[in-house]
């Protein structure tokens, strides 16, 4: 009798152990495939992980000017709620996806080396090679609207455009007159002297990106909200192929200094090679196609070497412009036109 009870206890223990192992296996598979999303990255301490008080609009008073700045901030943080494709007012539907400005310009445009917009207004008017002419800050915003947001241009005199510019002016109020500040643009990397390794890019994506962006790159929306907490990296709701982020070099620089989410330019996790490969992997996935790209860069020698679409003024293939190696292309432009290409 005692022996029988002992056997029963052993079998019960085995059942418990097997059940736990099955649950752990299912949980692991769910995380790996992107069905469940967790971010295990240890976030560094410091004020770079939240909006600095200098840029916190909640400290503003209720004057007309401050209300405009606050509306610009809301537009920046929750773009689809104000000018998205699903809002009730048809005349306000300008975005073609559900991305927000802050999905690329992190921390409401204030994070260093995350396409920071602090001081950007002071850098305009600015010559833009893509249009081959001097451009205004409003025109630059509309470049984002047509490409990153895959939508249509905001009227220059609209309340939305006025509010966005007011917000950008406000976060740059302490910037020098030339607008040049530490952290503008992206973190530089040592560009690997080889083509993108798509298999390594896939592995990096699964190991570092899938928890937030999903196995299919669809991103994660905030609970009961229209906006993304983690944006889609490809698919119909992502940036189109005319966006700057569709260039491998640009994407690799952004990824190096900011991903996995929570890292900074001072605490990067990915190697230059891994950032390069995962950027190539992401940008080889399907995304919206922008029309009339053949009119970009009227002076073709000014076209960035990693621009993924033709025409080009060189004989390198579309595949090499998309995936590298980029050093031969860079060397060609230096020798032929005495131009130093960095992207």
N, C-alpha and C positions, 0 to 999 in steps of 0.2 A: 504493500500500500504506500509506504513511504517512497519507494523507488518510483512508483507510478506518478506521484505528485512531483517528484524531482524532474522526471522526464517532461511533464506538462509545463513546468516552469521554464525549462530550457527551450522548449518549442515556442512558448510565449515570447521569450526574450529574442529568439531568432526572428519571429514575426515583426517585433518592434524595430529591430535593426534593419531588416529588409525594407520596411515601410519608410524609415528615415532615409535610407540609401536611394529609394525610388524618388522620394520627394526632392532630395538634393540633386539627383540627375535631371528631373524635370525642371527644377529651378535653373540649373546651369544651362540647359538647352534653351529655355525661354529667354534668358539674358543674352546668350550668344546669338540667337536668331533675331533679337530685337523685339520679341514679344513683350518682355518686361524691360523697363528702363531704369537703371540706377547710375549715378555718377559717383564712382569711388575715388575720384581724384582728390587728393588732399589739397585744399585751398590754402595758398600762402596767406600769412597775416599781412595787414597793411591796408591803407585807405584806397588802394587801387581796385579793391574788390567791391567797393560801393561808391556811389557818386559823392565826390568831395563836397564839403559844405560850401565851397566857393561856387559850385555849380548847382546848388540845391534851390530849386525855384520855390520851395515852400517858405523860404525866408523872405520872399518878395511881398511887398504891400499890395493893395488892391487898386492901384492907379490904372488908368487905361493902358499905359505902356507896359506895365507889369502883367496885366491880364493878357496882353498880346503875346508876351514872352512865354507865359504859362501855357497858352494855347499852342504855341509852337513846340513846346516841350511835349505836350500831350500828343500832338501830331507825330513827333519824332518817335515817341515810345509806343504808340498804339495806332500806327498809320491806317490799318484797315478799318478801324472804327470811325474814321473821319472822311477818308477819301477812297475806301475800299470798294471792290467790285460788287459787294453784297448789300451796301447801305441802301436805305429807302430812296434818297434823293438821287435821281439819275444824273443830274447835272454836276454831282460831286464825285462821281465814280471815275477816278483817275488811275488808281493802282490796278494792275492786271493780275496781281497775286495777293497773298495775305502776309507778305513780309512787312516788317517795320524798319524804319531807318536804323534803329538801334541794333538790329540783327547783324549788321556789318560794322557800323560805327558804334562800338561797344560803350557801355556806360553812358548812354545818351550823348555820344560823340566826344567824350572827354577822356577816354582811356588812351594813354600813350602807346603809339605804334599799333593801334587798332583802327587805322583810318581816322585818327583824331581830327576833329573839326575846330578845335580851339585855335583861334587866330586866322581861320580860313578866309573870313570876309576881307581881312586886310590884305590878302594875297590876290585879290581881284580888283579890277579887270586883269585877266591872265590870258596869255597866248595858249591856245589849245590846238595841238597837232591834229586831233581827230576831226576838227572842223576847219583847220588851217586858217584860223582867225582869232582875234581877241574875243574873249567871252566874259560874260558877267557871272556873278554868283548865282543869279536866277537861272541862267542857261546851264550852269553846272548842275544845279539841283534837277533841272529837267532832263539832263543826261542820265541821272540816276532813275528818274521816273520812267524813262523809256527803256532802260536796260536792266538795272537791278530789280526794279519793281514791275518790269514787263508791261508797262502801261502807257499812258499818254501824258502830254505835257500839262503842267499847271499854268493857267494864265498868269502872266507876270504881275498883274494888278489884283489878283485874287486875294482874299483874306488868308487863305492857306499859305500862299507863297510869302506874303507879307509877314505872317507869323513865324514861318520857318526862318526867314532871314533875321527877324528880330531876335529869335532865340540864339541863332549862331552869332549874332553881334554881341549878345549878352554874355555868352560863355567865353567870348574873346575880348571882353572889355579890358582885361589886364594884360593882353598880349602886346608885344612891341609893335611899332607902326608897320613894320614889314611883314608882320604875321608869322615870322619864323620862330617856332617854339620847339623845345625838346619833345620828341615823340610824334612829330607829324609824319605822315606816311606809314611805312611798315618797317619792321625789323629786317635788316639785310642778312642774307645767308651766303655761304660759300657754295656757289652753284656746282653741283656734281658734273664732272666732265663725261657725261654719258646720257643715254636716253633714260626716260622714266622707266622704272621697273614696276610694271602694273601688278605683278603678283605680290611684290612686297607692299605696294600701295594698298592692295586688297587686305593683306594681313594687318597692316597698320590700322586701316579703317576698322576692321573687326575688333582689334585689340584696344583702340583708343577712342573711336568715334561712335560706334554702333549703340552704345548705351544711351547717348543723348539724341542722336540723329536717326537711329533705327537702321535695320539691316537693308531697307529699301530707300534710305536717304530721305524719308518723308518728314523728319523732324517731330517735335512734340508741341502741341498747343497748350497754353495755360488752361487750367481747369475752368470750365464754363466761360471761356473767353474766345474771342475771334483772332487773337494774336498768338504768335509763336513764342514759346519760352526758348526752344531750340529750333532754329529754322531748318527747312528742307534744303538739302544740298544738291539735289537734282529732282527731276520730275516736273510736272506741269505747274507746280506752285513755287518753283525756284527762280533764280535769276536767269535771264536768257543768255544766249551765246555771244551777245554783243557787250555784255557787262565786263568791267575790268577784272572781276573775280574769275572770269572764264579763262584768263591767261594763267598758265601754270606757274610762272615765276611770281606773279602777284599773289596768287593763292598760297603758294609755298611760304612766302614771306609773312603773310597774315597768319597762317597756321602756326608757323614757328614761334611767334611771339605771343600767341593767344590761346592755343589749343593744346591739350584738352581744356575745356572751359575752366577758368580760374587761374591759369598760369599767367605770368607777365613776361615782359622782355627781360626782366632780371632773373626770372626763375623758369627758363624754358625746360621742357621735358623731352620733346622730340629732337632727334638729330637733324641736321640739315638734309641728309639723305632721305630720312623717313618723311620729313615735311614735303620734300620735293616729290617723292613717289606717291604719297597719299593725295597730294594736290592733283597730280596727273590722273590718278585713278578716279577721283571725284569728277574731274572735268571731262572724262571720257564717257560719262553716263549721259543719258538722254535728258534734254532740257528744252525749253521753248526756243524757237528760232526767230531772231529779229529780222525784219525785212529791210531791204535797202542797205545792207552792210557794205556793198560794193562802193558806196559813196563815202565811207569813212576814210580818213587820212588822204585827202586829195593829193598831198605830197607823200607818195608811198614810202619814200626813204625814211620818213619819220614814224612809220608804223612800228610798234613794239615787236621784238623778235618772237615773242610767244603768243602773238595774236593768232587765235585758232582758225581764222577764216581768211580766204584770199580776197582780192588779188594782192600779190607781192611784187616787189621790184627786183627780187632775186630769184635764183633758180632752185632754191631749196624746196623740198616737198611740203605739202600741207601737214603730213604726219610729223615731219621734223619740227615744223613751227609749233605743233601741238605738244610734242613729247620730247623734243630735243634729240640729240645733244645740241645745246644752244651756242656753245663756244665757237664752232665754225661759222655760224650765222653772225655772231657778234664780231668776229674777226673780219668777215667780209665787209661789213658796214664801216668798220674802222679803216680798212685798206682802201675801199672804193670811195667813201664819202667823208672820211675822217670824222665819223660820228661814234661816240662812245655810248653803246647801248647797255642799259642796266635792267631792262624788263622786256 
